[in-house]
Amino acid sequence: MKVLIVDDEAIITRALSRVFSSKGFEVFTGAEGEEGLALWEAHSPDLVLLDVIMPGYTGPQLIAEYLRRKNERKAFIVLMTAHS
């Protein structure tokens, strides 16, 4: 299973990457929306974890742009934020 993690906080990206990698998942990480979109298109992950607020595309904008370009809906998507 492939997992894409896109978050501008490096500590969160590293922590999540370690957890998924230790369970045998193939993990791809990005630090901002544009990079995340390119990784999503290139690797077709099964699970996508997106920060809601990040540089470039926000998490919701990234989802909308991916669907506009690919019109595919086969990944599970989790939006996450550290803001209350």
mmCIF file of the N, C-alpha and C atoms, coordinates in Angstrom:
data_MODEL
# 
_entry.id   MODEL 
# 
loop_
_atom_site.group_PDB 
_atom_site.id 
_atom_site.type_symbol 
_atom_site.label_atom_id 
_atom_site.label_alt_id 
_atom_site.label_comp_id 
_atom_site.label_asym_id 
_atom_site.label_entity_id 
_atom_site.label_seq_id 
_atom_site.pdbx_PDB_ins_code 
_atom_site.Cartn_x 
_atom_site.Cartn_y 
_atom_site.Cartn_z 
_atom_site.occupancy 
_atom_site.B_iso_or_equiv 
_atom_site.pdbx_formal_charge 
_atom_site.auth_seq_id 
_atom_site.auth_comp_id 
_atom_site.auth_asym_id 
_atom_site.auth_atom_id 
_atom_site.pdbx_PDB_model_num 
ATOM 1   N N  . MET A 1 1  ? 0.843   -1.180 0.000   1.00 0.00 ? 1  MET A N  1 
ATOM 2   C CA . MET A 1 1  ? 0.000   0.000  0.000   1.00 0.00 ? 1  MET A CA 1 
ATOM 3   C C  . MET A 1 1  ? 0.886   1.239  0.000   1.00 0.00 ? 1  MET A C  1 
ATOM 4   N N  . LYS A 1 2  ? 0.482   2.235  -0.782  1.00 0.00 ? 2  LYS A N  1 
ATOM 5   C CA . LYS A 1 2  ? 1.240   3.482  -0.886  1.00 0.00 ? 2  LYS A CA 1 
ATOM 6   C C  . LYS A 1 2  ? 0.534   4.590  -0.113  1.00 0.00 ? 2  LYS A C  1 
ATOM 7   N N  . VAL A 1 3  ? 1.338   5.377  0.612   1.00 0.00 ? 3  VAL A N  1 
ATOM 8   C CA . VAL A 1 3  ? 0.816   6.482  1.413   1.00 0.00 ? 3  VAL A CA 1 
ATOM 9   C C  . VAL A 1 3  ? 1.531   7.769  1.005   1.00 0.00 ? 3  VAL A C  1 
ATOM 10  N N  . LEU A 1 4  ? 0.761   8.813  0.792   1.00 0.00 ? 4  LEU A N  1 
ATOM 11  C CA . LEU A 1 4  ? 1.311   10.144 0.524   1.00 0.00 ? 4  LEU A CA 1 
ATOM 12  C C  . LEU A 1 4  ? 0.997   11.029 1.712   1.00 0.00 ? 4  LEU A C  1 
ATOM 13  N N  . ILE A 1 5  ? 2.036   11.691 2.248   1.00 0.00 ? 5  ILE A N  1 
ATOM 14  C CA . ILE A 1 5  ? 1.879   12.618 3.366   1.00 0.00 ? 5  ILE A CA 1 
ATOM 15  C C  . ILE A 1 5  ? 2.348   13.986 2.892   1.00 0.00 ? 5  ILE A C  1 
ATOM 16  N N  . VAL A 1 6  ? 1.461   14.978 2.962   1.00 0.00 ? 6  VAL A N  1 
ATOM 17  C CA . VAL A 1 6  ? 1.820   16.337 2.547   1.00 0.00 ? 6  VAL A CA 1 
ATOM 18  C C  . VAL A 1 6  ? 1.522   17.281 3.708   1.00 0.00 ? 6  VAL A C  1 
ATOM 19  N N  . ASP A 1 7  ? 2.585   17.829 4.283   1.00 0.00 ? 7  ASP A N  1 
ATOM 20  C CA . ASP A 1 7  ? 2.462   18.731 5.426   1.00 0.00 ? 7  ASP A CA 1 
ATOM 21  C C  . ASP A 1 7  ? 3.688   19.624 5.449   1.00 0.00 ? 7  ASP A C  1 
ATOM 22  N N  . ASP A 1 8  ? 3.507   20.910 5.743   1.00 0.00 ? 8  ASP A N  1 
ATOM 23  C CA . ASP A 1 8  ? 4.636   21.834 5.773   1.00 0.00 ? 8  ASP A CA 1 
ATOM 24  C C  . ASP A 1 8  ? 5.410   21.782 7.086   1.00 0.00 ? 8  ASP A C  1 
ATOM 25  N N  . GLU A 1 9  ? 4.949   21.019 8.053   1.00 0.00 ? 9  GLU A N  1 
ATOM 26  C CA . GLU A 1 9  ? 5.674   20.830 9.313   1.00 0.00 ? 9  GLU A CA 1 
ATOM 27  C C  . GLU A 1 9  ? 6.509   19.552 9.203   1.00 0.00 ? 9  GLU A C  1 
ATOM 28  N N  . ALA A 1 10 ? 7.816   19.701 9.091   1.00 0.00 ? 10 ALA A N  1 
ATOM 29  C CA . ALA A 1 10 ? 8.709   18.559 8.871   1.00 0.00 ? 10 ALA A CA 1 
ATOM 30  C C  . ALA A 1 10 ? 8.616   17.517 9.980   1.00 0.00 ? 10 ALA A C  1 
ATOM 31  N N  . ILE A 1 11 ? 8.441   17.945 11.215  1.00 0.00 ? 11 ILE A N  1 
ATOM 32  C CA . ILE A 1 11 ? 8.380   16.988 12.321  1.00 0.00 ? 11 ILE A CA 1 
ATOM 33  C C  . ILE A 1 11 ? 7.155   16.072 12.193  1.00 0.00 ? 11 ILE A C  1 
ATOM 34  N N  . ILE A 1 12 ? 6.048   16.608 11.743  1.00 0.00 ? 12 ILE A N  1 
ATOM 35  C CA . ILE A 1 12 ? 4.840   15.804 11.552  1.00 0.00 ? 12 ILE A CA 1 
ATOM 36  C C  . ILE A 1 12 ? 5.025   14.843 10.393  1.00 0.00 ? 12 ILE A C  1 
ATOM 37  N N  . THR A 1 13 ? 5.589   15.345 9.295   1.00 0.00 ? 13 THR A N  1 
ATOM 38  C CA . THR A 1 13 ? 5.834   14.491 8.133   1.00 0.00 ? 13 THR A CA 1 
ATOM 39  C C  . THR A 1 13 ? 6.764   13.344 8.489   1.00 0.00 ? 13 THR A C  1 
ATOM 40  N N  . ARG A 1 14 ? 7.847   13.631 9.221   1.00 0.00 ? 14 ARG A N  1 
ATOM 41  C CA . ARG A 1 14 ? 8.791   12.572 9.617   1.00 0.00 ? 14 ARG A CA 1 
ATOM 42  C C  . ARG A 1 14 ? 8.145   11.549 10.534  1.00 0.00 ? 14 ARG A C  1 
ATOM 43  N N  . ALA A 1 15 ? 7.393   12.022 11.513  1.00 0.00 ? 15 ALA A N  1 
ATOM 44  C CA . ALA A 1 15 ? 6.755   11.107 12.469  1.00 0.00 ? 15 ALA A CA 1 
ATOM 45  C C  . ALA A 1 15 ? 5.765   10.180 11.765  1.00 0.00 ? 15 ALA A C  1 
ATOM 46  N N  . LEU A 1 16 ? 4.904   10.749 10.937  1.00 0.00 ? 16 LEU A N  1 
ATOM 47  C CA . LEU A 1 16 ? 3.937   9.917  10.222  1.00 0.00 ? 16 LEU A CA 1 
ATOM 48  C C  . LEU A 1 16 ? 4.628   8.964  9.253   1.00 0.00 ? 16 LEU A C  1 
ATOM 49  N N  . SER A 1 17 ? 5.653   9.448  8.591   1.00 0.00 ? 17 SER A N  1 
ATOM 50  C CA . SER A 1 17 ? 6.408   8.606  7.660   1.00 0.00 ? 17 SER A CA 1 
ATOM 51  C C  . SER A 1 17 ? 7.017   7.403  8.379   1.00 0.00 ? 17 SER A C  1 
ATOM 52  N N  . ARG A 1 18 ? 7.591   7.628  9.540   1.00 0.00 ? 18 ARG A N  1 
ATOM 53  C CA . ARG A 1 18 ? 8.179   6.525  10.321  1.00 0.00 ? 18 ARG A CA 1 
ATOM 54  C C  . ARG A 1 18 ? 7.134   5.487  10.708  1.00 0.00 ? 18 ARG A C  1 
ATOM 55  N N  . VAL A 1 19 ? 5.986   5.959  11.149  1.00 0.00 ? 19 VAL A N  1 
ATOM 56  C CA . VAL A 1 19 ? 4.925   5.038  11.566  1.00 0.00 ? 19 VAL A CA 1 
ATOM 57  C C  . VAL A 1 19 ? 4.484   4.165  10.390  1.00 0.00 ? 19 VAL A C  1 
ATOM 58  N N  . PHE A 1 20 ? 4.186   4.774  9.270   1.00 0.00 ? 20 PHE A N  1 
ATOM 59  C CA . PHE A 1 20 ? 3.713   4.004  8.119   1.00 0.00 ? 20 PHE A CA 1 
ATOM 60  C C  . PHE A 1 20 ? 4.812   3.118  7.537   1.00 0.00 ? 20 PHE A C  1 
ATOM 61  N N  . SER A 1 21 ? 6.029   3.624  7.470   1.00 0.00 ? 21 SER A N  1 
ATOM 62  C CA . SER A 1 21 ? 7.148   2.818  6.963   1.00 0.00 ? 21 SER A CA 1 
ATOM 63  C C  . SER A 1 21 ? 7.395   1.602  7.844   1.00 0.00 ? 21 SER A C  1 
ATOM 64  N N  . SER A 1 22 ? 7.282   1.770  9.154   1.00 0.00 ? 22 SER A N  1 
ATOM 65  C CA . SER A 1 22 ? 7.531   0.654  10.072  1.00 0.00 ? 22 SER A CA 1 
ATOM 66  C C  . SER A 1 22 ? 6.486   -0.452 9.921   1.00 0.00 ? 22 SER A C  1 
ATOM 67  N N  . LYS A 1 23 ? 5.346   -0.125 9.342   1.00 0.00 ? 23 LYS A N  1 
ATOM 68  C CA . LYS A 1 23 ? 4.289   -1.104 9.111   1.00 0.00 ? 23 LYS A CA 1 
ATOM 69  C C  . LYS A 1 23 ? 4.336   -1.680 7.692   1.00 0.00 ? 23 LYS A C  1 
ATOM 70  N N  . GLY A 1 24 ? 5.379   -1.306 6.940   1.00 0.00 ? 24 GLY A N  1 
ATOM 71  C CA . GLY A 1 24 ? 5.575   -1.869 5.608   1.00 0.00 ? 24 GLY A CA 1 
ATOM 72  C C  . GLY A 1 24 ? 4.958   -1.093 4.455   1.00 0.00 ? 24 GLY A C  1 
ATOM 73  N N  . PHE A 1 25 ? 4.439   0.097  4.731   1.00 0.00 ? 25 PHE A N  1 
ATOM 74  C CA . PHE A 1 25 ? 3.860   0.901  3.671   1.00 0.00 ? 25 PHE A CA 1 
ATOM 75  C C  . PHE A 1 25 ? 4.948   1.627  2.882   1.00 0.00 ? 25 PHE A C  1 
ATOM 76  N N  . GLU A 1 26 ? 4.706   1.854  1.611   1.00 0.00 ? 26 GLU A N  1 
ATOM 77  C CA . GLU A 1 26 ? 5.587   2.674  0.784   1.00 0.00 ? 26 GLU A CA 1 
ATOM 78  C C  . GLU A 1 26 ? 5.128   4.121  0.982   1.00 0.00 ? 26 GLU A C  1 
ATOM 79  N N  . VAL A 1 27 ? 6.029   4.998  1.438   1.00 0.00 ? 27 VAL A N  1 
ATOM 80  C CA . VAL A 1 27 ? 5.647   6.350  1.833   1.00 0.00 ? 27 VAL A CA 1 
ATOM 81  C C  . VAL A 1 27 ? 6.323   7.393  0.941   1.00 0.00 ? 27 VAL A C  1 
ATOM 82  N N  . PHE A 1 28 ? 5.535   8.374  0.529   1.00 0.00 ? 28 PHE A N  1 
ATOM 83  C CA . PHE A 1 28 ? 6.018   9.526  -0.222  1.00 0.00 ? 28 PHE A CA 1 
ATOM 84  C C  . PHE A 1 28 ? 5.647   10.764 0.582   1.00 0.00 ? 28 PHE A C  1 
ATOM 85  N N  . THR A 1 29 ? 6.538   11.743 0.651   1.00 0.00 ? 29 THR A N  1 
ATOM 86  C CA . THR A 1 29 ? 6.258   12.939 1.444   1.00 0.00 ? 29 THR A CA 1 
ATOM 87  C C  . THR A 1 29 ? 6.511   14.205 0.647   1.00 0.00 ? 29 THR A C  1 
ATOM 88  N N  . GLY A 1 30 ? 5.692   15.214 0.941   1.00 0.00 ? 30 GLY A N  1 
ATOM 89  C CA . GLY A 1 30 ? 5.855   16.524 0.339   1.00 0.00 ? 30 GLY A CA 1 
ATOM 90  C C  . GLY A 1 30 ? 5.646   17.590 1.389   1.00 0.00 ? 30 GLY A C  1 
ATOM 91  N N  . ALA A 1 31 ? 6.207   18.773 1.149   1.00 0.00 ? 31 ALA A N  1 
ATOM 92  C CA . ALA A 1 31 ? 6.147   19.848 2.135   1.00 0.00 ? 31 ALA A CA 1 
ATOM 93  C C  . ALA A 1 31 ? 5.172   20.968 1.766   1.00 0.00 ? 31 ALA A C  1 
ATOM 94  N N  . GLU A 1 32 ? 4.611   20.931 0.573   1.00 0.00 ? 32 GLU A N  1 
ATOM 95  C CA . GLU A 1 32 ? 3.660   21.961 0.171   1.00 0.00 ? 32 GLU A CA 1 
ATOM 96  C C  . GLU A 1 32 ? 2.760   21.425 -0.935  1.00 0.00 ? 32 GLU A C  1 
ATOM 97  N N  . GLY A 1 33 ? 1.724   22.179 -1.242  1.00 0.00 ? 33 GLY A N  1 
ATOM 98  C CA . GLY A 1 33 ? 0.674   21.718 -2.141  1.00 0.00 ? 33 GLY A CA 1 
ATOM 99  C C  . GLY A 1 33 ? 1.111   21.317 -3.531  1.00 0.00 ? 33 GLY A C  1 
ATOM 100 N N  . GLU A 1 34 ? 1.921   22.125 -4.185  1.00 0.00 ? 34 GLU A N  1 
ATOM 101 C CA . GLU A 1 34 ? 2.365   21.814 -5.551  1.00 0.00 ? 34 GLU A CA 1 
ATOM 102 C C  . GLU A 1 34 ? 3.164   20.513 -5.589  1.00 0.00 ? 34 GLU A C  1 
ATOM 103 N N  . GLU A 1 35 ? 4.064   20.359 -4.635  1.00 0.00 ? 35 GLU A N  1 
ATOM 104 C CA . GLU A 1 35 ? 4.865   19.133 -4.557  1.00 0.00 ? 35 GLU A CA 1 
ATOM 105 C C  . GLU A 1 35 ? 3.957   17.932 -4.279  1.00 0.00 ? 35 GLU A C  1 
ATOM 106 N N  . GLY A 1 36 ? 2.998   18.114 -3.387  1.00 0.00 ? 36 GLY A N  1 
ATOM 107 C CA . GLY A 1 36 ? 2.061   17.041 -3.072  1.00 0.00 ? 36 GLY A CA 1 
ATOM 108 C C  . GLY A 1 36 ? 1.257   16.618 -4.277  1.00 0.00 ? 36 GLY A C  1 
ATOM 109 N N  . LEU A 1 37 ? 0.811   17.572 -5.072  1.00 0.00 ? 37 LEU A N  1 
ATOM 110 C CA . LEU A 1 37 ? 0.048   17.265 -6.277  1.00 0.00 ? 37 LEU A CA 1 
ATOM 111 C C  . LEU A 1 37 ? 0.886   16.455 -7.258  1.00 0.00 ? 37 LEU A C  1 
ATOM 112 N N  . ALA A 1 38 ? 2.138   16.859 -7.448  1.00 0.00 ? 38 ALA A N  1 
ATOM 113 C CA . ALA A 1 38 ? 3.027   16.125 -8.361  1.00 0.00 ? 38 ALA A CA 1 
ATOM 114 C C  . ALA A 1 38 ? 3.255   14.695 -7.870  1.00 0.00 ? 38 ALA A C  1 
ATOM 115 N N  . LEU A 1 39 ? 3.458   14.527 -6.570  1.00 0.00 ? 39 LEU A N  1 
ATOM 116 C CA . LEU A 1 39 ? 3.657   13.184 -6.014  1.00 0.00 ? 39 LEU A CA 1 
ATOM 117 C C  . LEU A 1 39 ? 2.395   12.339 -6.142  1.00 0.00 ? 39 LEU A C  1 
ATOM 118 N N  . TRP A 1 40 ? 1.243   12.948 -5.920  1.00 0.00 ? 40 TRP A N  1 
ATOM 119 C CA . TRP A 1 40 ? -0.029  12.238 -6.026  1.00 0.00 ? 40 TRP A CA 1 
ATOM 120 C C  . TRP A 1 40 ? -0.229  11.727 -7.455  1.00 0.00 ? 40 TRP A C  1 
ATOM 121 N N  . GLU A 1 41 ? 0.037   12.589 -8.430  1.00 0.00 ? 41 GLU A N  1 
ATOM 122 C CA . GLU A 1 41 ? -0.116  12.190 -9.833  1.00 0.00 ? 41 GLU A CA 1 
ATOM 123 C C  . GLU A 1 41 ? 0.903   11.116 -10.229 1.00 0.00 ? 41 GLU A C  1 
ATOM 124 N N  . ALA A 1 42 ? 2.113   11.215 -9.714  1.00 0.00 ? 42 ALA A N  1 
ATOM 125 C CA . ALA A 1 42 ? 3.179   10.293 -10.105 1.00 0.00 ? 42 ALA A CA 1 
ATOM 126 C C  . ALA A 1 42 ? 3.040   8.904  -9.473  1.00 0.00 ? 42 ALA A C  1 
ATOM 127 N N  . HIS A 1 43 ? 2.520   8.834  -8.239  1.00 0.00 ? 43 HIS A N  1 
ATOM 128 C CA . HIS A 1 43 ? 2.560   7.570  -7.503  1.00 0.00 ? 43 HIS A CA 1 
ATOM 129 C C  . HIS A 1 43 ? 1.203   6.934  -7.226  1.00 0.00 ? 43 HIS A C  1 
ATOM 130 N N  . SER A 1 44 ? 0.113   7.609  -7.496  1.00 0.00 ? 44 SER A N  1 
ATOM 131 C CA . SER A 1 44 ? -1.237  7.083  -7.257  1.00 0.00 ? 44 SER A CA 1 
ATOM 132 C C  . SER A 1 44 ? -1.361  6.366  -5.905  1.00 0.00 ? 44 SER A C  1 
ATOM 133 N N  . PRO A 1 45 ? -1.174  7.089  -4.805  1.00 0.00 ? 45 PRO A N  1 
ATOM 134 C CA . PRO A 1 45 ? -1.229  6.451  -3.483  1.00 0.00 ? 45 PRO A CA 1 
ATOM 135 C C  . PRO A 1 45 ? -2.631  5.947  -3.144  1.00 0.00 ? 45 PRO A C  1 
ATOM 136 N N  . ASP A 1 46 ? -2.669  4.985  -2.222  1.00 0.00 ? 46 ASP A N  1 
ATOM 137 C CA . ASP A 1 46 ? -3.935  4.432  -1.736  1.00 0.00 ? 46 ASP A CA 1 
ATOM 138 C C  . ASP A 1 46 ? -4.510  5.285  -0.605  1.00 0.00 ? 46 ASP A C  1 
ATOM 139 N N  . LEU A 1 47 ? -3.623  5.962  0.136   1.00 0.00 ? 47 LEU A N  1 
ATOM 140 C CA . LEU A 1 47 ? -4.006  6.816  1.256   1.00 0.00 ? 47 LEU A CA 1 
ATOM 141 C C  . LEU A 1 47 ? -3.254  8.133  1.135   1.00 0.00 ? 47 LEU A C  1 
ATOM 142 N N  . VAL A 1 48 ? -3.974  9.243  1.274   1.00 0.00 ? 48 VAL A N  1 
ATOM 143 C CA . VAL A 1 48 ? -3.372  10.573 1.187   1.00 0.00 ? 48 VAL A CA 1 
ATOM 144 C C  . VAL A 1 48 ? -3.690  11.327 2.478   1.00 0.00 ? 48 VAL A C  1 
ATOM 145 N N  . LEU A 1 49 ? -2.646  11.751 3.189   1.00 0.00 ? 49 LEU A N  1 
ATOM 146 C CA . LEU A 1 49 ? -2.788  12.558 4.401   1.00 0.00 ? 49 LEU A CA 1 
ATOM 147 C C  . LEU A 1 49 ? -2.366  13.983 4.050   1.00 0.00 ? 49 LEU A C  1 
ATOM 148 N N  . LEU A 1 50 ? -3.281  14.930 4.197   1.00 0.00 ? 50 LEU A N  1 
ATOM 149 C CA . LEU A 1 50 ? -3.018  16.313 3.789   1.00 0.00 ? 50 LEU A CA 1 
ATOM 150 C C  . LEU A 1 50 ? -3.232  17.277 4.939   1.00 0.00 ? 50 LEU A C  1 
ATOM 151 N N  . ASP A 1 51 ? -2.287  18.200 5.089   1.00 0.00 ? 51 ASP A N  1 
ATOM 152 C CA . ASP A 1 51 ? -2.470  19.317 6.005   1.00 0.00 ? 51 ASP A CA 1 
ATOM 153 C C  . ASP A 1 51 ? -3.526  20.237 5.391   1.00 0.00 ? 51 ASP A C  1 
ATOM 154 N N  . VAL A 1 52 ? -4.383  20.797 6.216   1.00 0.00 ? 52 VAL A N  1 
ATOM 155 C CA . VAL A 1 52 ? -5.418  21.690 5.712   1.00 0.00 ? 52 VAL A CA 1 
ATOM 156 C C  . VAL A 1 52 ? -4.805  23.014 5.253   1.00 0.00 ? 52 VAL A C  1 
ATOM 157 N N  . ILE A 1 53 ? -3.875  23.567 6.047   1.00 0.00 ? 53 ILE A N  1 
ATOM 158 C CA . ILE A 1 53 ? -3.283  24.871 5.735   1.00 0.00 ? 53 ILE A CA 1 
ATOM 159 C C  . ILE A 1 53 ? -1.791  24.688 5.481   1.00 0.00 ? 53 ILE A C  1 
ATOM 160 N N  . MET A 1 54 ? -1.376  24.963 4.231   1.00 0.00 ? 54 MET A N  1 
ATOM 161 C CA . MET A 1 54 ? 0.039   24.858 3.858   1.00 0.00 ? 54 MET A CA 1 
ATOM 162 C C  . MET A 1 54 ? 0.293   25.755 2.656   1.00 0.00 ? 54 MET A C  1 
ATOM 163 N N  . PRO A 1 55 ? 1.558   26.016 2.340   1.00 0.00 ? 55 PRO A N  1 
ATOM 164 C CA . PRO A 1 55 ? 1.887   26.877 1.197   1.00 0.00 ? 55 PRO A CA 1 
ATOM 165 C C  . PRO A 1 55 ? 1.396   26.276 -0.119  1.00 0.00 ? 55 PRO A C  1 
ATOM 166 N N  . GLY A 1 56 ? 1.167   27.149 -1.078  1.00 0.00 ? 56 GLY A N  1 
ATOM 167 C CA . GLY A 1 56 ? 0.656   26.680 -2.375  1.00 0.00 ? 56 GLY A CA 1 
ATOM 168 C C  . GLY A 1 56 ? -0.805  26.300 -2.212  1.00 0.00 ? 56 GLY A C  1 
ATOM 169 N N  . TYR A 1 57 ? -1.159  25.131 -2.695  1.00 0.00 ? 57 TYR A N  1 
ATOM 170 C CA . TYR A 1 57 ? -2.519  24.643 -2.496  1.00 0.00 ? 57 TYR A CA 1 
ATOM 171 C C  . TYR A 1 57 ? -2.744  24.280 -1.035  1.00 0.00 ? 57 TYR A C  1 
ATOM 172 N N  . THR A 1 58 ? -3.892  24.625 -0.487  1.00 0.00 ? 58 THR A N  1 
ATOM 173 C CA . THR A 1 58 ? -4.291  24.083 0.809   1.00 0.00 ? 58 THR A CA 1 
ATOM 174 C C  . THR A 1 58 ? -4.721  22.633 0.570   1.00 0.00 ? 58 THR A C  1 
ATOM 175 N N  . GLY A 1 59 ? -4.935  21.892 1.642   1.00 0.00 ? 59 GLY A N  1 
ATOM 176 C CA . GLY A 1 59 ? -5.377  20.511 1.476   1.00 0.00 ? 59 GLY A CA 1 
ATOM 177 C C  . GLY A 1 59 ? -6.635  20.385 0.618   1.00 0.00 ? 59 GLY A C  1 
ATOM 178 N N  . PRO A 1 60 ? -7.716  21.129 0.949   1.00 0.00 ? 60 PRO A N  1 
ATOM 179 C CA . PRO A 1 60 ? -8.929  21.048 0.127   1.00 0.00 ? 60 PRO A CA 1 
ATOM 180 C C  . PRO A 1 60 ? -8.704  21.493 -1.325  1.00 0.00 ? 60 PRO A C  1 
ATOM 181 N N  . GLN A 1 61 ? -7.888  22.502 -1.540  1.00 0.00 ? 61 GLN A N  1 
ATOM 182 C CA . GLN A 1 61 ? -7.594  22.944 -2.910  1.00 0.00 ? 61 GLN A CA 1 
ATOM 183 C C  . GLN A 1 61 ? -6.825  21.870 -3.680  1.00 0.00 ? 61 GLN A C  1 
ATOM 184 N N  . LEU A 1 62 ? -5.903  21.204 -2.989  1.00 0.00 ? 62 LEU A N  1 
ATOM 185 C CA . LEU A 1 62 ? -5.125  20.148 -3.619  1.00 0.00 ? 62 LEU A CA 1 
ATOM 186 C C  . LEU A 1 62 ? -6.041  19.010 -4.072  1.00 0.00 ? 62 LEU A C  1 
ATOM 187 N N  . ILE A 1 63 ? -6.984  18.630 -3.229  1.00 0.00 ? 63 ILE A N  1 
ATOM 188 C CA . ILE A 1 63 ? -7.942  17.585 -3.599  1.00 0.00 ? 63 ILE A CA 1 
ATOM 189 C C  . ILE A 1 63 ? -8.737  18.005 -4.825  1.00 0.00 ? 63 ILE A C  1 
ATOM 190 N N  . ALA A 1 64 ? -9.260  19.213 -4.811  1.00 0.00 ? 64 ALA A N  1 
ATOM 191 C CA . ALA A 1 64 ? -10.061 19.704 -5.932  1.00 0.00 ? 64 ALA A CA 1 
ATOM 192 C C  . ALA A 1 64 ? -9.243  19.740 -7.221  1.00 0.00 ? 64 ALA A C  1 
ATOM 193 N N  . GLU A 1 65 ? -8.002  20.194 -7.145  1.00 0.00 ? 65 GLU A N  1 
ATOM 194 C CA . GLU A 1 65 ? -7.151  20.258 -8.338  1.00 0.00 ? 65 GLU A CA 1 
ATOM 195 C C  . GLU A 1 65 ? -6.827  18.861 -8.856  1.00 0.00 ? 65 GLU A C  1 
ATOM 196 N N  . TYR A 1 66 ? -6.532  17.929 -7.967  1.00 0.00 ? 66 TYR A N  1 
ATOM 197 C CA . TYR A 1 66 ? -6.252  16.551 -8.395  1.00 0.00 ? 66 TYR A CA 1 
ATOM 198 C C  . TYR A 1 66 ? -7.463  15.960 -9.102  1.00 0.00 ? 66 TYR A C  1 
ATOM 199 N N  . LEU A 1 67 ? -8.632  16.121 -8.518  1.00 0.00 ? 67 LEU A N  1 
ATOM 200 C CA . LEU A 1 67 ? -9.837  15.568 -9.134  1.00 0.00 ? 67 LEU A CA 1 
ATOM 201 C C  . LEU A 1 67 ? -10.156 16.255 -10.457 1.00 0.00 ? 67 LEU A C  1 
ATOM 202 N N  . ARG A 1 68 ? -9.881  17.554 -10.536 1.00 0.00 ? 68 ARG A N  1 
ATOM 203 C CA . ARG A 1 68 ? -10.112 18.272 -11.796 1.00 0.00 ? 68 ARG A CA 1 
ATOM 204 C C  . ARG A 1 68 ? -9.219  17.718 -12.895 1.00 0.00 ? 68 ARG A C  1 
ATOM 205 N N  . ARG A 1 69 ? -7.964  17.427 -12.554 1.00 0.00 ? 69 ARG A N  1 
ATOM 206 C CA . ARG A 1 69 ? -7.005  16.933 -13.543 1.00 0.00 ? 69 ARG A CA 1 
ATOM 207 C C  . ARG A 1 69 ? -7.200  15.462 -13.883 1.00 0.00 ? 69 ARG A C  1 
ATOM 208 N N  . LYS A 1 70 ? -7.432  14.656 -12.866 1.00 0.00 ? 70 LYS A N  1 
ATOM 209 C CA . LYS A 1 70 ? -7.458  13.200 -13.061 1.00 0.00 ? 70 LYS A CA 1 
ATOM 210 C C  . LYS A 1 70 ? -8.857  12.608 -13.097 1.00 0.00 ? 70 LYS A C  1 
ATOM 211 N N  . ASN A 1 71 ? -9.786  13.232 -12.409 1.00 0.00 ? 71 ASN A N  1 
ATOM 212 C CA . ASN A 1 71 ? -11.144 12.724 -12.298 1.00 0.00 ? 71 ASN A CA 1 
ATOM 213 C C  . ASN A 1 71 ? -11.169 11.274 -11.805 1.00 0.00 ? 71 ASN A C  1 
ATOM 214 N N  . GLU A 1 72 ? -10.253 10.931 -10.920 1.00 0.00 ? 72 GLU A N  1 
ATOM 215 C CA . GLU A 1 72 ? -10.202 9.601  -10.314 1.00 0.00 ? 72 GLU A CA 1 
ATOM 216 C C  . GLU A 1 72 ? -10.481 9.744  -8.827  1.00 0.00 ? 72 GLU A C  1 
ATOM 217 N N  . ARG A 1 73 ? -11.128 8.771  -8.247  1.00 0.00 ? 73 ARG A N  1 
ATOM 218 C CA . ARG A 1 73 ? -11.477 8.854  -6.830  1.00 0.00 ? 73 ARG A CA 1 
ATOM 219 C C  . ARG A 1 73 ? -11.138 7.555  -6.124  1.00 0.00 ? 73 ARG A C  1 
ATOM 220 N N  . LYS A 1 74 ? -9.915  7.083  -6.263  1.00 0.00 ? 74 LYS A N  1 
ATOM 221 C CA . LYS A 1 74 ? -9.610  5.787  -5.682  1.00 0.00 ? 74 LYS A CA 1 
ATOM 222 C C  . LYS A 1 74 ? -8.769  5.828  -4.407  1.00 0.00 ? 74 LYS A C  1 
ATOM 223 N N  . ALA A 1 75 ? -8.380  6.973  -3.930  1.00 0.00 ? 75 ALA A N  1 
ATOM 224 C CA . ALA A 1 75 ? -7.575  7.072  -2.714  1.00 0.00 ? 75 ALA A CA 1 
ATOM 225 C C  . ALA A 1 75 ? -8.451  7.468  -1.525  1.00 0.00 ? 75 ALA A C  1 
ATOM 226 N N  . PHE A 1 76 ? -8.111  6.949  -0.361  1.00 0.00 ? 76 PHE A N  1 
ATOM 227 C CA . PHE A 1 76 ? -8.700  7.444  0.879   1.00 0.00 ? 76 PHE A CA 1 
ATOM 228 C C  . PHE A 1 76 ? -7.943  8.712  1.232   1.00 0.00 ? 76 PHE A C  1 
ATOM 229 N N  . ILE A 1 77 ? -8.660  9.749  1.676   1.00 0.00 ? 77 ILE A N  1 
ATOM 230 C CA . ILE A 1 77 ? -8.048  11.048 1.972   1.00 0.00 ? 77 ILE A CA 1 
ATOM 231 C C  . ILE A 1 77 ? -8.366  11.441 3.413   1.00 0.00 ? 77 ILE A C  1 
ATOM 232 N N  . VAL A 1 78 ? -7.320  11.866 4.127   1.00 0.00 ? 78 VAL A N  1 
ATOM 233 C CA . VAL A 1 78 ? -7.473  12.367 5.481   1.00 0.00 ? 78 VAL A CA 1 
ATOM 234 C C  . VAL A 1 78 ? -6.930  13.792 5.523   1.00 0.00 ? 78 VAL A C  1 
ATOM 235 N N  . LEU A 1 79 ? -7.772  14.745 5.910   1.00 0.00 ? 79 LEU A N  1 
ATOM 236 C CA . LEU A 1 79 ? -7.316  16.116 6.117   1.00 0.00 ? 79 LEU A CA 1 
ATOM 237 C C  . LEU A 1 79 ? -6.976  16.275 7.587   1.00 0.00 ? 79 LEU A C  1 
ATOM 238 N N  . MET A 1 80 ? -5.834  16.903 7.868   1.00 0.00 ? 80 MET A N  1 
ATOM 239 C CA . MET A 1 80 ? -5.398  17.066 9.246   1.00 0.00 ? 80 MET A CA 1 
ATOM 240 C C  . MET A 1 80 ? -4.901  18.490 9.472   1.00 0.00 ? 80 MET A C  1 
ATOM 241 N N  . THR A 1 81 ? -5.000  18.934 10.734  1.00 0.00 ? 81 THR A N  1 
ATOM 242 C CA . THR A 1 81 ? -4.530  20.264 11.082  1.00 0.00 ? 81 THR A CA 1 
ATOM 243 C C  . THR A 1 81 ? -4.130  20.297 12.561  1.00 0.00 ? 81 THR A C  1 
ATOM 244 N N  . ALA A 1 82 ? -3.217  21.194 12.865  1.00 0.00 ? 82 ALA A N  1 
ATOM 245 C CA . ALA A 1 82 ? -2.803  21.396 14.255  1.00 0.00 ? 82 ALA A CA 1 
ATOM 246 C C  . ALA A 1 82 ? -3.567  22.577 14.858  1.00 0.00 ? 82 ALA A C  1 
ATOM 247 N N  . HIS A 1 83 ? -4.352  23.262 14.039  1.00 0.00 ? 83 HIS A N  1 
ATOM 248 C CA . HIS A 1 83 ? -5.108  24.435 14.507  1.00 0.00 ? 83 HIS A CA 1 
ATOM 249 C C  . HIS A 1 83 ? -6.432  24.000 15.106  1.00 0.00 ? 83 HIS A C  1 
ATOM 250 N N  . SER A 1 84 ? -6.852  24.699 16.125  1.00 0.00 ? 84 SER A N  1 
ATOM 251 C CA . SER A 1 84 ? -8.132  24.355 16.754  1.00 0.00 ? 84 SER A CA 1 
ATOM 252 C C  . SER A 1 84 ? -9.292  24.970 16.005  1.00 0.00 ? 84 SER A C  1 
# 
